[in-house]
């Protein structure tokens, strides 16, 4: 009886801590450049790109006059939008505002 209880305990413990093979971790590489300057504020986890700023994260890529990246909130704001290549655009594609917002990890950008 003791052996059965011990085997049952080991089996339950093993299956409880087994990893789920269906879980996938997606890690995209953040790439950015700027013609003028890049200002990194490590204490606030922000990056400010000036002058023909180029941003790429996964399938999302855009170029603007300036780009502000907040690593804590994963929010990206592009001002003076020059070009973009993204899987999905939400909002007004024909907007004259030349502003784009994006949350890293999503496939869509928003143009007001």
C-alpha positions as CSV (number, residue, x, y, z in Angstrom):
1,X,0.0,0.0,0.0
2,X,2.8,2.3,0.9
3,X,4.5,1.7,-2.5
4,X,1.3,2.5,-4.4
5,X,0.9,5.8,-2.5
6,X,4.6,6.7,-3.1
7,X,4.3,5.9,-6.8
8,X,1.1,7.9,-7.1
9,X,2.8,10.8,-5.4
10,X,5.8,10.7,-7.7
11,X,3.6,10.5,-10.8
12,X,1.4,13.4,-9.7
13,X,4.5,15.5,-8.8
14,X,6.2,14.8,-12.1
15,X,3.1,15.6,-14.2
16,X,2.4,18.7,-12.3
17,X,5.8,20.2,-13.0
18,X,6.0,19.0,-16.6
19,X,6.4,21.8,-19.1
20,X,3.7,22.5,-21.7
21,X,5.1,22.0,-25.1
22,X,2.4,24.2,-26.7
23,X,3.7,27.3,-25.0
24,X,5.8,29.4,-27.4
25,X,8.0,32.3,-26.4
26,X,8.3,34.9,-29.1
27,X,11.3,37.1,-28.9
28,X,11.8,39.8,-31.5
29,X,14.9,41.8,-31.9
30,X,14.6,45.6,-31.6
31,X,16.6,47.5,-34.2
32,X,16.9,51.2,-34.6
33,X,19.0,53.9,-36.1
34,X,18.9,57.7,-36.5
35,X,20.8,60.1,-38.8
36,X,21.1,62.9,-36.2
37,X,21.2,61.5,-32.7
38,X,20.0,58.8,-30.3
39,X,19.3,59.7,-26.7
40,X,18.9,56.8,-24.2
41,X,17.5,57.4,-20.8
42,X,18.3,54.1,-18.9
43,X,16.6,55.2,-15.7
44,X,13.3,55.7,-17.5
45,X,13.8,53.0,-20.1
46,X,13.3,55.4,-23.0
47,X,15.0,55.9,-26.3
48,X,14.6,59.0,-28.5
49,X,15.7,58.9,-32.1
50,X,16.2,62.2,-34.0
51,X,16.6,62.7,-37.8
52,X,15.5,60.1,-40.3
53,X,14.9,57.6,-37.5
54,X,14.5,54.0,-38.5
55,X,12.6,51.5,-36.3
56,X,12.3,47.7,-36.8
57,X,10.7,45.2,-34.5
58,X,9.7,41.9,-36.0
59,X,7.5,42.5,-39.1
60,X,7.0,46.2,-38.2
61,X,9.3,48.7,-39.8
62,X,8.9,52.5,-40.2
63,X,11.0,55.6,-40.8
64,X,10.1,59.1,-39.4
65,X,11.7,62.4,-38.5
66,X,11.7,61.4,-34.8
67,X,10.7,58.3,-32.9
68,X,10.1,57.9,-29.1
69,X,10.4,54.4,-27.7
70,X,9.3,53.5,-24.1
71,X,10.7,50.1,-23.2
72,X,8.6,49.9,-20.0
73,X,5.2,50.4,-21.7
74,X,6.4,49.0,-25.0
75,X,4.8,52.1,-26.7
76,X,6.4,53.7,-29.7
77,X,5.4,57.0,-31.2
78,X,6.7,58.2,-34.6
79,X,6.4,61.9,-35.6
80,X,6.9,63.1,-39.1
81,X,6.2,59.7,-40.6
82,X,8.2,59.1,-43.9
83,X,7.6,55.4,-44.7
84,X,6.2,52.3,-43.1
85,X,5.9,48.5,-43.8
86,X,3.6,46.8,-41.4
87,X,1.2,43.8,-41.4
88,X,-1.8,45.9,-40.4
89,X,-2.8,49.6,-40.2
90,X,-5.6,50.8,-38.0
91,X,-7.1,54.3,-38.2
92,X,-6.8,56.7,-41.1
93,X,-4.3,55.4,-43.7
94,X,-4.7,58.6,-45.7
95,X,-4.0,60.9,-42.7
96,X,-2.0,64.0,-43.2
97,X,-0.9,64.0,-39.5
98,X,2.2,61.9,-40.2
99,X,2.0,60.4,-36.7
100,X,2.1,56.7,-35.9
101,X,1.7,54.8,-32.7
102,X,2.7,51.2,-32.0
103,X,2.8,48.8,-29.1
104,X,5.7,46.4,-29.4
105,X,4.5,42.8,-29.8
106,X,1.4,43.7,-31.8
107,X,1.2,43.3,-35.6
108,X,-0.8,46.5,-36.1
109,X,0.1,50.2,-36.0
110,X,-2.3,53.1,-35.5
111,X,-2.4,56.2,-37.6
112,X,-4.8,58.9,-36.3
